[in-house]
Structures are given as structure tokens and as C-alpha cells.
């Protein structure tokens, strides 16, 4: 089918999910999870085809890779969604006006959600699960790098739904993976109610520039860890190692380290030594290079980059009043963390850092829908309108006003 035909078909079948009961949605989630595990060999074979053709680097390859363990994690996420309550139908307000009108503001699904994303086949299953539970239809447009994997996941889930007597045509997969096709998809305003881009800066920028469908911006993660002078060196080291190296190809990995000058003079070499042993390339400002000769010169752009690799920028500052404006001036509004034993400074950091998720004494790697208890996420929103941070079920809804009267007319 063409892009328009796929979107139109999903729009015509939105009722198959929008009017489903909670019990039916839970049954669909069970079907999806069981399909992922029951057809794991089929999915892994398709993923192998994608991996054989992938040529975009080791770290991005990790995003594409599926394993039995990752398929189990996907299924676990779908089962976790089952335990959550569908937000659709929640009454947000209920009040009466002076003329006797009874007005309720009620949460409702968006309708048809369009997802455009890159080499992340787990997003395919996560998006389907979130849309099932929130009552939304979904049109998926992945990249050519993951097309075989995405098609296998969509196919096994739709077949499983059909076997259980459900109409799975509220799920659509775009076959056209060209750049021209991406722009055409972004302009399906007759059929899509919202568009969520998930991927590189260029993809997100393209959506913002080309889409005629309303866009929820999910951003890159130039995430900072700020080590304040009172920080415990052991705690700071553990947090930094985890945030930078536990998984480098994800948007919540630390890309920028900011350190108080006094702390750096005493501890910077010890703080960075474990990263050097893990082959992390360090680039930094002049003062950091004087303290730690292993650090290479950083360009201005290095302090703004999402490396998605074993690379870290290092900046030395004179206290929190210099750290906060530096972070706000270079971050992508994703996730930032302070390591400190000073309560006053931690509160100041939480109050003044302008990012979706702000942490004290912990790794930025926790910015994740599964870790937040959302079951999965549709992305990490770095904008301020409608949704911010990990987007779970509630972020996939809008609301409408329901008004009951008794013959009132306006004069």
C-alpha cells in the first residue's frame, strides 16, 4: 500500500481500539507479548538480515540489535503495561456553571498516532503496546536499517490479534523507507492526529520543518553530570561510569561532565581513570587538560554534542553559579544530574536547571519509561507543551469537554 493508503486504512479502523474495554486491551497486550516470545526465532532471523546490511557504526548498531534477552525485556514491558490503568475516560474536572450546565473534562486518546523513528526495532513493540493501552491507533514508519525487524514484529503481533478475534488493522507499518516517503508521511494530516519523531537531530529537525501534522518533539540527549565540590568521590565515580559506559548508544547516557575547580584539583584524575580504562575518549577545556593530560582539546561544538559513543566532554567551573548557566546553555533539555553532599546546592540545581529530568546523586540512565514505571515510553519529550520527559500512557491522551444541560439557551 502507498503511504496515504496505509494511513487511511488505520484511520478507518481506529474504532477497533478506541472503543475496546480495559479487559480487551489487556488481552491484546498478552497477545502481543506472547507473539514476541513465541516467534522470537522469526524476529531474530529478520533482525539478522538488517544487521548484515547495517553500515552506520558499532554504537548505532547496538540500537538495532535484538537478542533473546532484549525480546524478553520487550515482552516484560508489554506485561507491565497490562498492570497499568488505561487513562482514557478519566474525569479531570467536574463542575456546574451558574446557568446549570454540568461540565466534565475527560481524558481521551489522540486517535491515530504516527511514529517516525530510526534503527530501534524495540520502539515498534513499545509503540504498539502503549497505543493499545491508551486506546490509540498507530502508524509506524521506521528506517530502512530496521525494516525487516519492524515488519516481523508488526506481522506476528497482528496475526496474534487476529487469531484471538481482534481487528488488528488499527496498526499500520509504512513500507516506503525513502527520505521522500518520510516527508510524505509527515504530511498525512487527514489521517494522523499527532506525529512523534524519535531518533537523530536531523530526523527531529526534518519533522519540525516539514510536518503538517502536530509534532511532539523528542530530543537528543546531551546529558550532563555536575560534580560539585562537596561530592563523595566514590559516589561520583560510580555514577559517572554508569551514566557514560553502561550503554553508550542511548539518549540518557552522559555526554558532558562538569566539575568544580576545587574538586577537580583534588580528584579529577581519579574520577576519570576508570573511564580511560574503558577506552572513553576525553575532550575538555584548557584547565581540565592541565589537570589531566589524557584529555584532548575540545571544540565549542563538543560541549553541545550527543556523542552516542565512548566519548565525553569535560568542563571545569568555579562553583554552582557557573555550572548552572553552562549546563542550561549547552544541554538539550533532556536529563542532568548533580553529585553533591550539600542540600542547599542540590535544591538550587533542581530549581534552576531547565531540563525535563533533573537528578541528585544518581545516574541519568534512569530517564526511561520502563524505569519510571510506565511500562515503556514513546520517547523522551524535551519540549514544554503537552508532554515533558518520558512519554507514557497519559502523554498519549488529550481531553474533551462533555456538557449536560436541561434546555438552557444562551441570551
SVG drawing of the C-alpha trace seen along z (x, -y; Angstrom):
<svg xmlns="http://www.w3.org/2000/svg" viewBox="-35 -37 84 57">
<polyline fill="none" stroke="black" stroke-width="0.4" points="0.0,0.0 1.0,-3.6 1.7,-5.8 -1.6,-7.5 -3.5,-4.2 -1.8,-2.8 -2.7,-5.9 -6.2,-6.0 -6.7,-2.3 -5.6,-2.8 -7.8,-5.8 -10.8,-3.8 -10.1,-1.1 -9.4,-3.4 -12.7,-2.2 -11.1,1.3 -9.0,0.0 -10.7,-3.3 -13.9,-1.6 -12.2,1.5 -12.7,2.3 -9.9,2.5 -10.2,6.2 -9.9,6.4 -6.9,4.1 -5.2,6.3 -5.9,9.4 -4.3,7.6 -1.2,6.9 -1.0,10.5 -1.3,11.5 1.5,9.1 3.9,10.2 3.2,13.9 3.7,13.3 7.1,11.6 8.3,14.6 6.6,17.3 8.0,16.1 11.4,15.0 13.3,17.0 11.4,15.4 12.1,11.9 15.8,12.6 16.2,14.0 14.7,10.8 16.9,8.8 20.0,10.7 19.2,9.6 19.1,6.0 22.4,6.3 24.1,7.8 23.3,4.7 24.0,2.1 27.0,-0.1 26.5,-3.1 28.9,-2.2 29.3,0.0 27.4,-2.1 24.3,-2.7 24.4,1.0 23.7,1.7 20.4,-0.1 19.4,2.1 20.5,5.4 17.8,7.7 18.7,10.7 16.6,13.2 17.2,11.2 16.0,8.0 12.9,9.7 12.2,10.8 12.6,7.2 10.1,6.1 7.6,8.7 8.1,7.7 7.3,4.1 4.1,5.2 3.1,7.2 3.9,4.2 1.6,2.1 -1.1,4.6 -0.9,3.8 -1.5,0.1 -4.8,-1.6 -5.9,-3.0 -6.1,-6.7 -8.9,-7.2 -12.1,-8.1 -10.5,-9.7 -12.6,-12.7 -10.2,-15.5 -12.8,-18.1 -16.5,-18.0 -18.3,-21.3 -21.5,-23.3 -21.8,-26.7 -24.1,-29.5 -26.7,-28.6 -26.8,-25.0 -24.7,-23.3 -22.8,-20.3 -19.3,-20.3 -16.8,-17.5 -13.3,-17.5 -12.5,-13.9 -9.3,-12.3 -9.5,-10.8 -7.0,-9.1 -5.4,-11.2 -6.9,-9.0 -4.2,-8.0 -0.6,-8.4 2.2,-8.5 5.7,-7.4 8.7,-8.0 11.9,-6.6 15.3,-5.1 17.1,-1.8 15.3,-0.9 13.0,2.2 12.1,2.2 10.3,-1.0 7.9,0.9 6.7,3.1 6.8,0.4 4.7,-2.0 2.1,0.7 1.8,1.6 1.4,-2.0 -1.1,-2.7 -3.1,0.4 -3.3,-0.5 -4.1,-4.2 -6.7,-3.4 -4.9,-4.9 -4.4,-3.6 -0.8,-3.7 1.1,-4.1 4.8,-3.1 7.4,-4.4 10.8,-3.0 14.1,-3.4 15.3,-1.1 18.0,0.1 15.4,1.9 12.7,2.6 12.9,6.4 12.8,6.4 10.0,4.0 7.9,5.9 8.4,9.2 7.3,7.6 4.2,6.0 3.3,9.1 3.5,11.5 1.5,9.1 -1.2,8.6 -1.6,12.3 -1.8,13.0 -4.6,10.4 -6.5,11.9 -6.3,15.4 -7.9,14.1 -10.7,12.5 -9.4,8.9 -9.2,6.5 -5.5,5.6 -5.9,3.1 -5.5,0.2 -1.8,1.0 0.0,-0.1 3.5,0.1 4.8,-2.2 6.7,-0.3 8.3,-3.3 11.6,-4.0 12.9,-6.7 13.5,-10.3 10.8,-11.5 8.5,-8.9 9.4,-10.3 8.3,-13.8 5.1,-12.5 4.3,-10.6 4.8,-13.8 2.2,-15.5 -0.7,-13.0 -2.8,-15.5 -6.0,-14.0 -5.3,-10.7 -2.7,-11.4 -3.7,-13.3 -0.2,-13.6 3.4,-12.8 6.2,-11.7 9.7,-11.6 12.2,-9.6 15.8,-9.5 18.7,-11.7 18.8,-15.5 18.3,-15.6 15.2,-13.4 13.6,-15.6 14.6,-18.8 13.1,-17.4 9.8,-16.7 9.7,-20.2 10.4,-21.7 8.2,-19.5 5.3,-18.2 1.8,-19.5 0.7,-17.1 1.2,-18.4 4.6,-17.3 5.6,-16.2 9.4,-16.8 11.5,-14.2 15.0,-15.4 18.7,-14.4 20.3,-13.8 23.4,-15.9 23.1,-14.9 25.3,-16.5 26.7,-15.3 27.9,-18.1 30.3,-17.1 30.0,-19.7 32.9,-20.4 31.3,-18.5 30.7,-15.4 31.8,-12.0 34.5,-10.7 33.3,-7.1 29.7,-8.0 30.7,-10.4 32.9,-7.8 30.2,-5.1 27.5,-7.4 29.8,-8.7 30.9,-5.2 27.3,-4.0 25.9,-7.1 28.7,-7.1 29.5,-3.4 26.6,-1.2 25.1,-1.8 26.6,-4.5 24.1,-4.5 21.1,-5.8 19.8,-9.3 20.1,-9.2 23.8,-8.4 26.0,-11.2 27.9,-13.1 29.2,-16.1 31.0,-16.2 31.1,-19.5 33.4,-19.6 34.0,-22.2 37.6,-23.5 38.4,-22.7 37.1,-19.1 38.9,-18.7 42.3,-19.8 42.0,-17.1 40.1,-14.3 39.8,-14.7 42.5,-12.2 41.0,-9.5 37.5,-10.3 38.4,-9.9 40.9,-6.9 38.1,-4.3 36.7,-5.9 40.2,-5.8 40.5,-2.1 37.1,-1.7 38.6,-3.4 36.5,-6.6 37.9,-9.4 38.0,-12.6 37.9,-16.1 37.9,-19.2 38.7,-22.8 42.2,-24.2 42.0,-23.9 40.8,-20.2 43.7,-19.4 46.2,-21.0 45.0,-18.8 44.6,-15.6 47.0,-15.4 45.0,-12.5 42.2,-14.9 42.3,-16.1 41.3,-19.7 37.5,-20.2 35.9,-22.3 32.9,-24.6 30.7,-22.0 32.0,-19.2 30.2,-20.7 26.9,-20.6 27.1,-17.1 25.3,-13.9 28.2,-11.6 26.4,-8.2 29.8,-6.8 32.7,-6.3 33.5,-10.0 32.9,-12.6 33.5,-16.3 34.9,-17.8 34.4,-21.4 35.8,-22.9 33.7,-25.6 34.1,-27.9 31.1,-26.7 27.4,-26.1 26.7,-29.6 28.9,-29.0 27.8,-25.4 24.1,-26.0 24.3,-28.6 26.9,-26.5 24.6,-23.4 21.5,-25.4 23.4,-26.9 24.7,-23.7 22.1,-21.0 19.3,-19.6 16.8,-19.9 16.9,-16.1 18.5,-15.0 21.1,-16.5 22.4,-15.3 24.3,-16.9 26.6,-14.9 26.8,-16.7 26.5,-16.4 25.3,-20.0 21.5,-20.1 21.3,-23.8 23.2,-23.3 21.1,-20.3 17.9,-22.2 19.3,-25.1 20.3,-22.7 16.8,-21.1 15.1,-24.5 17.2,-26.3 18.2,-23.6 15.8,-23.8 15.6,-20.1 12.9,-17.5 14.5,-15.3 16.8,-16.7 18.6,-14.3 20.5,-14.5 23.2,-11.8 22.1,-9.3 22.8,-8.4 21.0,-10.0 20.4,-6.5 17.2,-6.3 15.3,-8.6 13.3,-5.8 9.6,-4.9 10.2,-1.4 12.4,-2.6 9.7,-5.3 7.1,-2.5 5.3,-3.5 5.8,0.0 7.5,-1.6 7.8,-5.0 7.0,-6.7 10.1,-8.8 11.6,-11.4 9.9,-14.8 12.3,-17.8 9.6,-20.3 7.3,-22.1 3.9,-21.9 1.7,-19.0 4.3,-16.4 7.8,-16.5 10.2,-13.7 9.4,-10.0 6.1,-9.8 3.8,-7.1 0.1,-6.4 -1.2,-9.8 1.0,-11.6 -0.8,-9.8 -4.1,-11.4 -5.8,-14.7 -9.1,-15.6 -12.5,-16.9 -15.3,-18.7 -18.6,-16.9 -21.5,-19.2 -25.0,-18.2 -27.8,-20.7 -31.6,-20.8 -32.8,-23.1 -30.5,-26.1 -30.1,-28.6 -27.6,-31.5 -29.1,-35.0"/>
</svg>
